[in-house]
Each structure stands twice: as C-alpha cells, then as structure tokens.
C-alpha cells in the first residue's frame, strides 16, 4: 500500500521521554542531572540507558557525591556504571594532569555497590550489579588486597546462583579476584553444563585462575580439551580459539604442576561427535507418540527436574542443531518459542517422526552422481565448481564436496535430516524432564518444576 501509515500511539509517551533524555547526549546542560536522575531506575531498560548516558555527559563533580550516596538499588547501580565510565582510564574526563584513575574513589564506589542487598533485587538487577563491579575493575584497575578479600567474602557464597547468566558473571568475577573456592565450585558447574556454549564459558573463565586448584581438578580441566571439546563445532577460528584458551591456562601452571600434568598435557585429541555421545547411552525402547503422549502430559503437571531437562537437551544432541534460548547450533529450527507453538503431542510427533512434515527452509537434497553414487544432505555452499554438503547434522562442520561436473541430478529429499530415535535412549521420566524444559521456554520457575 502507498497510503501513509498511522503511527502506533501505545508507547508514544515512552518514546518521547527517551528522546527527551537523549537530548542531553553529547552536551552539558545545567538542568540535565536533576532531569535524568529519577529515570536511572526506570522500569524500561532503554530509558534507563538513555538517562545514564546523559548523566555521563555532565561534569562529574555535579553528581559524584549523589551517586555515591544513592540508596535506591537500581539507581545506584546505574550511577556507579556511569561514574566508572567517566572516571576510567579511557574516559573523556581524563586529563594530562590527572592521567590515572582515582583509587580512593574506586574504594568508595565498591563500598556503594556492597551496600546493595543481593536478596532484595531481581535477576536482571543482579546481572547489572555484577557488571558494575566488573566495570569498576576494568576502568579503575584492580582493588587493594584488603578490598579483594572483602569482595571474595561477599561474592563467594552467591555461587552457584539460580541462572546460568548469573553463574557465568559470578565465575568471571571470582576468578578475577582469585577466590580460593571457585576452582572446585566452577568445575562442578562446568561438569554439569550441557551445551558447548556454557562449557566454553567456564573453560574461558577458569583459564586465568591460579589458586584453589587440586591436581585432579587441573587434570579434569585439561582433559576436557582433548575429549569433550574435540567433538564440538564452530566457525573457521573455533579450534584456534579453544587452543588459545588452553595455552593461556597452561601459562598459569607452575613448573611442578606442568611436570605433574605432562601426561595429560601431551594427550592427543579424541574426536567424539555428538552422535557418538548419544550412542553411548543405553537403548530403552522404540517409543511411539501414542505411548509417550499420556506419559508426558501426566508428568508435566509438576515435579519435573529442570536441571536434568537442560542436561538432556545436550545429551541427546538437540543442542548440536537447534538453538534454545542462549544455547545450541543453528542448522535446525530455533526451538526457543516451541512452547508457544506446539502442544505435547505435536512436539513428540516432530521429534519421533521427523520426516512426517519437513520445512522447506531445512529440507535436504538428494544428489545423484554420474557414477551412480548418491549424496544426501543440506547444501552448505553452492559457489564455484564444487557443492559442499552436510550429510550428518550431528557433525555440521564436516562437509562432503561434490564437483558440479559429476552431478547427474539434484532433487528434494523425502527424508528429514533430523535423525530418528532420539528419544529411544531415554526413560519415561527423562522424556518428561526434557519436554518440560522445552515447553517451559527454559524457565526454571515454571509450574512444571514445582
């Protein structure tokens, strides 16, 4: 249509407020601090962001003391982020006469963050609080030893937390502070992590930890690189990035540790695909939709195990192909919103009978070669004289190349690339937990887990 569109007035007031706050960006205005301050705790994150950036453009002497004594938790967190950004090493407020951040100011900022009661704020604010701590170190440098010990005492009891995001933020902070207890606790979380993304996050954080290790924990950490991690896939620099993480961790070993761990450090990688991991589970039963549907529906009334469901998502290779919330691959459909689109029977139907309905977006092709060979898979690359095909969706980084001149015909496949029997190695209660995890949209507080 060529007619002018009608504007959506539903959030007009919010947009106008945000634009008003953004009017202070890039300039100083004597009215700015009083205007933006109340909105540092606004429920709309975009408005909070606009208010904080506006504050950063004002002369810090006008609002520093107010920030350091703010009692509203959300407002105090935003104010400390702003103060860190304007007081840090790359701040627009650094001058030739004041080239280094103020260490006394950092102590006051950390004390202000310490006053915020962890139990009194929600998950989103907890993440912002941890990021405010991190930014204070990034911009103003490491804390004194006494402050470091105080922060370890405050943050150590918070790990593990209720969500993956909080755990990763806490792990990184506690590793930075060199907490003696985080090696054991983070390795437990590392061990339980069900997807390659989460495991890599812990591997990355722990590479910088120098204290609190036992030899068995060190050995387990380095064995991950040659066993589990070798089955994971990513882009062209993926393997090199993992090697860099490992090399950084090796640099933090003492000479005696390197000597004791030499047999592990010298191990050659063991290639183990997600399909092999799945095959290592014992066969239970060739399930049908009619058998499982009433079992799952009964189980979803409550009492499900969220952590086991999340773990099974990785164990049965779902995460190899499908993204769910923040984890998983991208060669299959995103499952994040599956709970809003599928009922129990429909979801079981899609898993147990993957070829019953195949989306055009994820359909495979059958390539018949002139010599009689047949290659079936998803096309990864159609450029140039070679067609690259993914024939095993559980190993999407491995390509089979077919020269165009050797192709007799290409036609759509009638069989889904999703392997059948993924649930056949799960017991009924495990199927219940897995589907509860998916249908709850990854929400551990859903009624299914009560």
PLY file of the C-alpha trace (Angstrom):
ply
format ascii 1.0
element vertex 450
property float x
property float y
property float z
element edge 449
property int vertex1
property int vertex2
end_header
0.00 0.00 0.00
1.11 3.56 -0.75
-1.10 5.31 1.78
0.59 6.90 4.76
0.82 4.60 7.77
-0.83 5.52 11.05
1.55 5.82 13.99
1.25 3.47 16.94
0.42 5.64 19.93
0.65 2.86 22.51
4.19 3.70 23.67
4.37 7.25 22.39
4.94 8.67 25.87
7.86 6.27 26.44
9.45 7.20 23.13
9.05 10.90 23.78
10.63 10.52 27.23
13.57 8.57 25.84
14.10 11.17 23.12
13.96 13.94 25.72
16.71 12.22 27.75
18.75 11.62 24.60
18.59 15.38 24.01
21.24 15.69 26.74
23.63 13.33 24.95
26.78 14.98 23.61
26.43 18.21 25.56
26.39 19.68 29.05
23.28 21.27 30.45
22.71 22.61 34.00
19.24 21.02 34.00
20.41 17.54 32.96
21.32 15.91 36.29
18.05 16.80 38.03
16.06 15.79 34.95
17.63 12.41 34.27
18.30 11.20 37.83
14.83 9.72 38.58
14.94 7.75 35.33
18.12 5.85 36.27
15.75 3.38 37.96
13.04 3.36 35.32
11.38 0.02 34.55
12.18 0.46 30.85
15.78 -0.53 30.22
16.07 1.76 27.17
15.01 4.75 29.25
17.50 3.82 32.00
20.22 3.57 29.38
19.36 6.97 27.88
19.36 8.55 31.35
22.74 7.05 32.27
24.42 8.17 29.05
23.00 11.68 29.54
24.48 11.70 33.05
27.90 10.71 31.73
27.98 13.81 29.53
27.61 16.10 32.56
30.51 17.30 34.70
31.09 14.51 37.32
31.66 17.00 40.12
27.95 17.88 39.84
26.70 14.36 40.59
29.54 12.22 42.00
28.55 12.55 45.68
24.90 11.99 44.86
25.85 8.79 43.03
28.00 7.51 45.89
25.23 8.05 48.45
22.22 6.91 46.38
20.04 4.46 48.32
17.76 3.17 45.55
19.43 -0.07 44.39
18.72 0.14 40.66
19.56 3.85 40.54
22.79 3.27 42.49
23.91 0.54 40.09
23.34 2.75 37.05
25.07 5.68 38.75
28.13 3.54 39.60
28.33 2.36 35.98
28.25 5.98 34.84
30.85 7.01 37.40
33.16 4.14 36.38
32.88 5.12 32.73
33.71 8.80 33.32
36.46 8.06 35.86
38.25 5.27 33.99
41.48 5.12 32.05
39.85 5.92 28.68
37.37 8.48 29.99
36.72 11.76 28.22
37.34 13.35 31.65
40.95 12.13 31.98
43.45 14.94 31.52
47.22 15.35 31.28
47.29 16.46 34.91
45.11 13.56 36.04
46.12 10.59 33.85
45.33 7.79 36.29
42.03 6.73 37.86
41.41 7.67 41.48
41.98 4.59 43.71
40.25 6.20 46.70
37.22 6.83 44.50
37.21 3.18 43.48
37.09 2.11 47.15
34.06 4.33 47.70
32.37 3.01 44.57
32.89 -0.61 45.62
31.55 0.20 49.08
28.47 1.73 47.47
27.90 -1.47 45.47
28.47 -3.56 48.61
25.57 -1.76 50.32
23.10 -3.20 47.79
21.42 -6.25 49.34
21.63 -9.17 46.89
18.44 -10.81 48.12
16.40 -7.63 47.68
16.88 -7.24 43.90
15.70 -9.26 40.90
17.75 -11.31 38.45
18.14 -8.50 35.90
19.38 -6.09 38.56
21.72 -8.75 39.94
23.32 -9.08 36.50
23.67 -5.31 36.29
25.23 -5.24 39.77
27.84 -7.85 38.83
28.62 -5.99 35.61
29.01 -2.77 37.62
31.63 -4.49 39.79
33.41 -5.74 36.66
33.35 -2.32 35.02
34.81 -0.72 38.15
37.84 -3.01 37.82
38.05 -2.63 34.04
38.07 1.18 34.23
39.85 1.82 37.54
42.13 -1.21 37.87
42.46 -4.00 40.45
41.34 -3.38 44.04
43.60 -3.40 47.09
44.23 -6.77 48.70
42.03 -5.95 51.68
39.17 -4.95 49.38
39.72 -8.05 47.26
39.35 -10.28 50.33
36.19 -8.40 51.36
34.67 -8.83 47.90
35.51 -12.55 47.84
33.72 -12.95 51.17
30.67 -11.16 49.72
30.52 -12.87 46.34
31.73 -16.42 47.09
28.53 -17.53 48.89
26.44 -16.35 45.91
27.88 -19.05 43.59
26.14 -21.09 42.33
23.20 -18.80 41.63
19.77 -19.50 40.14
20.58 -18.86 36.48
23.32 -19.63 34.02
23.94 -15.93 33.25
24.46 -15.11 36.91
26.79 -18.08 37.35
28.99 -17.05 34.44
29.20 -13.46 35.66
29.99 -14.62 39.21
32.59 -17.13 37.98
34.40 -14.47 35.97
34.40 -12.04 38.89
35.60 -14.62 41.41
38.34 -15.80 39.06
39.45 -12.17 38.60
39.54 -11.79 42.39
41.42 -15.14 42.64
38.96 -16.75 45.04
40.43 -19.97 46.50
36.99 -21.65 46.48
35.89 -21.01 42.90
38.02 -23.74 41.28
36.05 -26.55 42.90
32.65 -24.86 42.59
33.10 -23.72 38.99
34.41 -27.13 37.92
31.24 -28.68 39.37
29.17 -26.27 37.26
31.48 -26.95 34.28
30.88 -30.68 34.68
27.10 -30.21 34.73
26.94 -27.79 31.79
25.03 -29.50 28.99
25.98 -27.43 25.93
29.24 -26.45 24.29
28.49 -22.75 24.75
28.17 -23.00 28.52
31.18 -25.31 28.87
33.34 -22.96 26.82
32.29 -20.04 29.04
33.59 -21.89 32.11
36.76 -23.01 30.31
37.39 -19.40 29.31
36.83 -18.06 32.83
38.92 -20.72 34.61
41.95 -20.31 32.34
43.02 -17.26 34.40
42.61 -18.86 37.84
45.89 -19.53 39.66
44.71 -20.54 43.15
42.50 -23.19 44.71
43.26 -25.96 42.22
43.89 -29.56 43.15
45.77 -31.82 40.77
42.63 -33.88 39.95
40.70 -30.71 39.13
43.51 -29.45 36.91
43.64 -32.81 35.18
39.88 -32.82 34.59
40.04 -29.28 33.18
42.77 -30.10 30.65
41.25 -33.46 29.70
38.15 -31.56 28.53
40.16 -30.05 25.66
41.19 -33.45 24.27
37.97 -35.37 24.90
34.70 -33.43 25.08
35.74 -30.23 23.28
37.08 -32.04 20.22
33.54 -33.12 19.34
32.30 -29.54 19.26
31.98 -27.47 16.10
32.15 -23.79 15.21
33.50 -21.40 12.59
36.91 -21.27 10.96
38.63 -19.89 14.07
36.81 -22.14 16.55
39.58 -24.70 17.07
42.21 -21.97 17.25
40.18 -20.13 19.91
39.98 -23.29 22.05
43.73 -23.76 21.68
44.26 -20.18 22.85
42.16 -20.80 25.96
44.17 -23.94 26.70
47.52 -22.16 26.11
46.54 -19.35 28.48
45.65 -21.92 31.16
48.98 -23.73 30.69
50.86 -20.45 31.21
49.31 -20.17 34.67
50.70 -23.55 35.75
53.76 -23.67 37.98
56.74 -25.74 36.83
55.83 -28.51 39.27
52.22 -28.53 38.01
53.36 -28.70 34.39
55.58 -31.64 35.25
52.81 -33.46 37.16
50.28 -32.81 34.38
52.62 -33.63 31.49
50.86 -36.95 30.63
47.55 -35.07 30.30
49.03 -32.06 28.51
50.64 -34.40 25.96
47.42 -36.25 25.15
46.25 -36.14 21.55
42.65 -35.02 20.86
39.96 -37.70 20.81
37.37 -36.89 18.15
33.96 -37.65 19.63
30.89 -36.39 17.80
27.53 -35.69 19.48
26.21 -38.78 17.71
28.79 -40.93 19.50
27.83 -39.34 22.82
24.18 -40.21 22.16
25.09 -43.74 21.11
26.91 -44.28 24.40
23.56 -44.18 26.23
21.76 -47.50 26.67
18.79 -48.22 24.41
15.49 -48.09 26.37
12.62 -48.52 23.92
11.49 -47.56 20.43
8.92 -45.07 21.57
5.75 -44.13 19.71
3.80 -40.89 20.02
0.75 -42.73 21.38
2.84 -44.35 24.11
4.65 -41.21 25.23
1.95 -38.53 24.92
-0.10 -39.57 28.01
3.09 -40.22 30.00
4.46 -36.76 29.25
1.14 -34.98 29.79
0.86 -36.63 33.19
4.41 -35.71 34.09
4.07 -32.05 33.14
1.60 -31.42 35.95
4.53 -30.80 38.29
7.58 -32.25 39.98
9.86 -32.14 36.96
13.63 -31.66 37.23
14.73 -28.51 35.37
18.49 -29.19 35.55
18.12 -32.72 34.25
15.93 -31.49 31.38
18.55 -28.90 30.48
21.30 -31.51 30.66
19.36 -33.96 28.47
18.93 -31.24 25.84
22.68 -31.53 25.31
23.00 -35.29 25.89
20.51 -36.34 23.21
22.15 -33.98 20.69
19.31 -31.44 20.44
21.85 -28.67 21.09
24.02 -29.81 18.17
21.48 -28.50 15.65
18.88 -26.39 17.45
19.24 -23.11 19.29
17.23 -22.81 22.51
17.37 -19.52 24.45
21.15 -18.86 24.51
22.49 -22.30 23.60
22.79 -24.64 20.67
23.53 -24.76 16.97
21.83 -23.07 14.04
21.49 -25.77 11.37
17.95 -26.64 12.51
14.92 -24.56 13.55
15.24 -22.34 16.63
13.32 -24.01 19.47
13.21 -21.05 21.86
9.50 -20.38 21.32
8.47 -24.00 20.79
6.27 -23.92 23.92
4.05 -21.29 22.34
3.66 -23.15 19.04
3.43 -26.85 19.99
1.40 -28.97 22.33
2.83 -32.16 23.85
1.60 -34.48 21.09
2.71 -32.13 18.29
6.19 -31.80 19.77
6.54 -35.56 20.25
5.33 -36.04 16.68
8.05 -33.70 15.38
10.76 -35.49 17.39
9.74 -39.12 16.88
8.57 -38.76 13.25
10.87 -36.04 11.85
10.09 -36.90 8.22
6.31 -36.53 8.64
6.48 -32.76 7.95
9.68 -31.18 6.62
10.07 -27.40 6.49
11.26 -26.10 3.11
13.75 -23.95 5.00
15.51 -27.01 6.42
14.90 -29.58 3.69
17.74 -31.71 2.35
18.56 -32.60 -1.24
19.49 -35.84 -2.97
22.44 -35.54 -5.37
22.81 -38.39 -7.88
26.27 -38.53 -9.42
27.06 -39.76 -12.91
28.97 -42.70 -11.46
25.87 -43.90 -9.57
26.81 -42.57 -6.12
24.14 -40.77 -4.08
24.84 -37.95 -1.61
22.01 -36.78 0.68
22.26 -33.74 2.91
21.89 -30.00 3.38
23.76 -27.74 0.95
26.32 -25.65 2.82
27.90 -23.92 -0.19
26.76 -23.54 -3.81
29.51 -21.22 -5.00
32.04 -22.21 -7.60
32.58 -25.60 -9.24
32.03 -27.58 -6.01
28.85 -28.20 -4.00
29.59 -28.66 -0.28
27.03 -30.81 1.53
26.44 -31.55 5.23
25.48 -35.22 5.36
25.46 -35.62 9.17
23.55 -32.95 11.09
25.19 -34.11 14.32
28.50 -33.06 12.76
27.52 -29.89 10.85
31.10 -28.68 10.47
32.06 -31.65 8.31
31.40 -31.22 4.55
31.21 -33.66 1.67
32.30 -31.96 -1.57
30.73 -32.88 -4.91
32.04 -31.46 -8.19
29.28 -29.89 -10.30
30.56 -31.63 -13.41
29.97 -35.01 -11.71
26.30 -34.31 -10.87
23.62 -36.16 -12.83
20.63 -34.70 -10.94
19.57 -32.85 -7.78
16.13 -33.21 -6.18
14.46 -32.56 -2.78
14.85 -35.36 -0.23
11.77 -37.02 1.22
13.58 -37.86 4.45
14.34 -35.31 7.19
17.96 -34.66 8.13
16.92 -34.92 11.77
17.87 -38.42 12.93
15.02 -40.63 14.21
15.10 -42.40 17.55
16.50 -39.51 19.62
14.14 -40.37 22.49
14.71 -44.13 22.31
17.59 -43.90 24.77
15.59 -42.01 27.40
13.47 -43.38 30.22
9.90 -42.04 30.63
10.81 -39.60 33.42
13.76 -38.33 31.36
11.44 -37.63 28.40
9.15 -35.78 30.80
12.02 -33.60 32.05
13.31 -32.87 28.54
9.90 -31.81 27.21
9.21 -29.79 30.35
12.45 -27.90 29.73
11.41 -27.14 26.14
7.75 -26.35 26.78
8.58 -24.09 29.75
10.71 -21.93 27.41
13.66 -22.70 29.69
12.03 -21.12 32.75
13.11 -22.92 35.97
10.26 -21.24 37.91
7.53 -22.69 35.66
4.81 -24.63 37.46
6.03 -27.86 35.79
9.08 -27.79 38.08
7.17 -27.14 41.32
0 1
1 2
2 3
3 4
4 5
5 6
6 7
7 8
8 9
9 10
10 11
11 12
12 13
13 14
14 15
15 16
16 17
17 18
18 19
19 20
20 21
21 22
22 23
23 24
24 25
25 26
26 27
27 28
28 29
29 30
30 31
31 32
32 33
33 34
34 35
35 36
36 37
37 38
38 39
39 40
40 41
41 42
42 43
43 44
44 45
45 46
46 47
47 48
48 49
49 50
50 51
51 52
52 53
53 54
54 55
55 56
56 57
57 58
58 59
59 60
60 61
61 62
62 63
63 64
64 65
65 66
66 67
67 68
68 69
69 70
70 71
71 72
72 73
73 74
74 75
75 76
76 77
77 78
78 79
79 80
80 81
81 82
82 83
83 84
84 85
85 86
86 87
87 88
88 89
89 90
90 91
91 92
92 93
93 94
94 95
95 96
96 97
97 98
98 99
99 100
100 101
101 102
102 103
103 104
104 105
105 106
106 107
107 108
108 109
109 110
110 111
111 112
112 113
113 114
114 115
115 116
116 117
117 118
118 119
119 120
120 121
121 122
122 123
123 124
124 125
125 126
126 127
127 128
128 129
129 130
130 131
131 132
132 133
133 134
134 135
135 136
136 137
137 138
138 139
139 140
140 141
141 142
142 143
143 144
144 145
145 146
146 147
147 148
148 149
149 150
150 151
151 152
152 153
153 154
154 155
155 156
156 157
157 158
158 159
159 160
160 161
161 162
162 163
163 164
164 165
165 166
166 167
167 168
168 169
169 170
170 171
171 172
172 173
173 174
174 175
175 176
176 177
177 178
178 179
179 180
180 181
181 182
182 183
183 184
184 185
185 186
186 187
187 188
188 189
189 190
190 191
191 192
192 193
193 194
194 195
195 196
196 197
197 198
198 199
199 200
200 201
201 202
202 203
203 204
204 205
205 206
206 207
207 208
208 209
209 210
210 211
211 212
212 213
213 214
214 215
215 216
216 217
217 218
218 219
219 220
220 221
221 222
222 223
223 224
224 225
225 226
226 227
227 228
228 229
229 230
230 231
231 232
232 233
233 234
234 235
235 236
236 237
237 238
238 239
239 240
240 241
241 242
242 243
243 244
244 245
245 246
246 247
247 248
248 249
249 250
250 251
251 252
252 253
253 254
254 255
255 256
256 257
257 258
258 259
259 260
260 261
261 262
262 263
263 264
264 265
265 266
266 267
267 268
268 269
269 270
270 271
271 272
272 273
273 274
274 275
275 276
276 277
277 278
278 279
279 280
280 281
281 282
282 283
283 284
284 285
285 286
286 287
287 288
288 289
289 290
290 291
291 292
292 293
293 294
294 295
295 296
296 297
297 298
298 299
299 300
300 301
301 302
302 303
303 304
304 305
305 306
306 307
307 308
308 309
309 310
310 311
311 312
312 313
313 314
314 315
315 316
316 317
317 318
318 319
319 320
320 321
321 322
322 323
323 324
324 325
325 326
326 327
327 328
328 329
329 330
330 331
331 332
332 333
333 334
334 335
335 336
336 337
337 338
338 339
339 340
340 341
341 342
342 343
343 344
344 345
345 346
346 347
347 348
348 349
349 350
350 351
351 352
352 353
353 354
354 355
355 356
356 357
357 358
358 359
359 360
360 361
361 362
362 363
363 364
364 365
365 366
366 367
367 368
368 369
369 370
370 371
371 372
372 373
373 374
374 375
375 376
376 377
377 378
378 379
379 380
380 381
381 382
382 383
383 384
384 385
385 386
386 387
387 388
388 389
389 390
390 391
391 392
392 393
393 394
394 395
395 396
396 397
397 398
398 399
399 400
400 401
401 402
402 403
403 404
404 405
405 406
406 407
407 408
408 409
409 410
410 411
411 412
412 413
413 414
414 415
415 416
416 417
417 418
418 419
419 420
420 421
421 422
422 423
423 424
424 425
425 426
426 427
427 428
428 429
429 430
430 431
431 432
432 433
433 434
434 435
435 436
436 437
437 438
438 439
439 440
440 441
441 442
442 443
443 444
444 445
445 446
446 447
447 448
448 449
